[in-house]
Amino acid sequence: MVIGTMVEAGDTVTATVTIGTVSVTIAPTSFDYGTMPFSSNKQSFDTTGVLASKNISATVGSLPTDLGIKGAVTTDWTTLHITTPGVNTYVHMFSTSTNETTRPASYVGLTTNYADNVLASNVAGSGQVWFGLKIYTPTSGVATQQSAAVQVLATWHQ
């Protein structure tokens, strides 16, 4: 016969989590490229008024953040192309910059999909990214005022 004593031991692990914010704030939220003819282009950095030769800022929340960017068709310009304007086809491009007053270089054509366009990766919590936009008007087509939306999406960088 075996007689034994059972001994139980325990230890505790405490897990802590702090909630952070995944967000992006864009400033300014709108600007006007002004009046342009067909087959022309202009950078947001070049506009007068709201931007007055300044870049657009994207400020993230408290967590490391990836930023995607996408364009959209307008009411009458029904195609957004990455390189070549055409009839009712326009090009909208983006480029990052080092600060508010340095002109962006090497623009990349926007698509209508966030997955195609990375504005910035692993932006530190409460960090800021500067960027500019450039538009190429269609070669011909509808000549009324158009509003070309550009959206920026913040996701948590894990």
C-alpha positions as CSV (number, residue, x, y, z in Angstrom):
1,M,0.0,0.0,0.0
2,V,1.2,3.4,-0.9
3,I,0.2,6.4,1.1
4,G,1.1,9.8,-0.3
5,T,0.2,13.4,0.2
6,M,-0.8,15.5,-2.8
7,V,0.7,19.0,-2.8
8,E,-0.6,21.6,-5.2
9,A,1.3,24.7,-6.1
10,G,0.2,27.7,-8.1
11,D,1.5,30.9,-9.5
12,T,-0.2,33.8,-11.1
13,V,0.4,35.7,-14.3
14,T,-1.0,39.2,-14.6
15,A,-1.6,40.5,-18.1
16,T,-2.1,44.2,-18.6
17,V,-3.3,46.1,-21.6
18,T,-3.5,49.8,-22.3
19,I,-5.8,51.0,-25.0
20,G,-4.3,53.2,-27.7
21,T,-5.9,55.1,-30.6
22,V,-5.6,54.2,-34.3
23,S,-6.7,57.3,-36.1
24,V,-5.6,59.9,-38.6
25,T,-6.4,63.6,-38.8
26,I,-5.8,65.4,-42.1
27,A,-5.2,69.2,-42.4
28,P,-6.4,71.0,-44.4
29,T,-9.4,68.8,-45.2
30,S,-10.0,70.6,-48.5
31,F,-8.4,72.9,-51.0
32,D,-9.0,74.3,-54.5
33,Y,-6.7,73.6,-57.4
34,G,-8.3,76.5,-59.1
35,T,-9.4,76.8,-62.7
36,M,-7.4,74.7,-65.1
37,P,-7.7,73.9,-68.8
38,F,-7.9,70.4,-70.2
39,S,-4.5,68.6,-70.5
40,S,-2.9,70.4,-67.7
41,N,-1.5,69.6,-64.3
42,K,-1.0,71.3,-60.9
43,Q,0.4,70.4,-57.5
44,S,-1.4,71.0,-54.3
45,F,1.8,72.6,-53.1
46,D,1.4,75.3,-55.8
47,T,-2.0,76.5,-54.8
48,T,-2.8,79.8,-53.3
49,G,-5.2,80.5,-50.4
50,V,-5.6,77.6,-48.0
51,L,-2.3,75.8,-48.7
52,A,-0.2,78.6,-50.0
53,S,2.9,76.5,-50.9
54,K,2.5,74.1,-48.0
55,N,2.0,70.3,-47.8
56,I,-0.9,68.4,-46.3
57,S,-0.4,66.9,-42.9
58,A,-1.6,63.5,-41.7
59,T,-1.3,63.2,-37.9
60,V,-1.8,59.7,-36.4
61,G,-3.2,58.6,-33.0
62,S,-1.3,57.1,-30.1
63,L,-0.4,53.8,-31.7
64,P,2.1,53.0,-34.5
65,T,0.1,53.4,-37.7
66,D,0.2,52.5,-41.3
67,L,-1.5,54.9,-43.7
68,G,-3.1,53.9,-47.0
69,I,-4.4,56.5,-49.5
70,K,-6.8,56.2,-52.4
71,G,-8.5,58.4,-54.9
72,A,-12.0,58.3,-56.5
73,V,-13.8,59.0,-59.7
74,T,-15.7,62.3,-59.8
75,T,-19.2,62.9,-60.9
76,D,-18.3,63.3,-64.6
77,W,-14.7,62.2,-64.8
78,T,-15.5,58.5,-64.6
79,T,-12.0,57.0,-64.8
80,L,-9.1,57.6,-62.5
81,H,-5.9,56.4,-64.2
82,I,-2.5,56.1,-62.6
83,T,-0.5,57.7,-65.5
84,T,-2.5,58.7,-68.5
85,P,-5.3,61.3,-68.8
86,G,-7.9,60.8,-71.5
87,V,-11.5,61.7,-72.3
88,N,-13.1,62.2,-68.9
89,T,-10.1,60.3,-67.5
90,Y,-8.0,62.1,-65.0
91,V,-4.9,61.3,-63.0
92,H,-4.5,62.1,-59.3
93,M,-1.1,61.5,-57.7
94,F,0.5,61.7,-54.2
95,S,4.0,62.1,-52.8
96,T,5.4,62.4,-49.3
97,S,7.7,65.2,-48.2
98,T,10.1,65.8,-45.4
99,N,8.2,68.7,-43.9
100,E,5.5,71.3,-44.4
101,T,7.4,73.6,-46.8
102,T,9.5,71.2,-49.0
103,R,8.0,70.5,-52.4
104,P,7.2,66.8,-52.8
105,A,9.0,64.9,-55.6
106,S,8.4,61.7,-57.5
107,Y,4.6,61.5,-57.5
108,V,2.8,58.1,-57.6
109,G,-0.6,57.6,-59.3
110,L,-3.6,57.0,-57.0
111,T,-6.0,54.1,-57.6
112,T,-9.4,53.6,-55.9
113,N,-8.0,50.9,-53.6
114,Y,-6.1,51.5,-50.3
115,A,-4.1,48.3,-50.9
116,D,-2.4,49.8,-54.0
117,N,-1.2,53.0,-52.3
118,V,0.9,53.1,-49.2
119,L,1.2,56.7,-47.9
120,A,3.4,55.7,-44.9
121,S,4.3,52.7,-42.9
122,N,4.9,52.4,-39.1
123,V,4.3,56.1,-38.3
124,A,5.2,56.5,-34.6
125,G,2.3,57.2,-32.2
126,S,1.3,60.9,-32.4
127,G,3.6,61.2,-35.5
128,Q,3.0,63.2,-38.6
129,V,3.5,62.6,-42.3
130,W,3.6,65.4,-44.9
131,F,2.3,64.8,-48.4
132,G,1.3,66.6,-51.5
133,L,-1.2,65.9,-54.3
134,K,-0.9,66.5,-58.1
135,I,-3.7,66.4,-60.6
136,Y,-3.7,66.0,-64.3
137,T,-7.0,67.1,-66.0
138,P,-8.6,65.0,-68.7
139,T,-7.6,65.7,-72.4
140,S,-11.3,66.5,-73.1
141,G,-14.8,65.8,-71.9
142,V,-17.0,67.4,-69.2
143,A,-15.7,70.9,-68.4
144,T,-17.7,71.6,-65.2
145,Q,-16.2,71.9,-61.8
146,Q,-15.3,68.5,-60.3
147,S,-14.5,67.4,-56.7
148,A,-11.8,64.8,-56.5
149,A,-11.9,63.0,-53.2
150,V,-8.8,61.5,-51.7
151,Q,-9.1,59.4,-48.6
152,V,-6.5,58.3,-46.0
153,L,-7.0,55.2,-44.0
154,A,-5.2,54.5,-40.7
155,T,-4.5,50.9,-39.6
156,W,-2.6,49.6,-36.6
157,H,1.0,48.7,-37.4
158,Q,1.6,45.4,-35.6
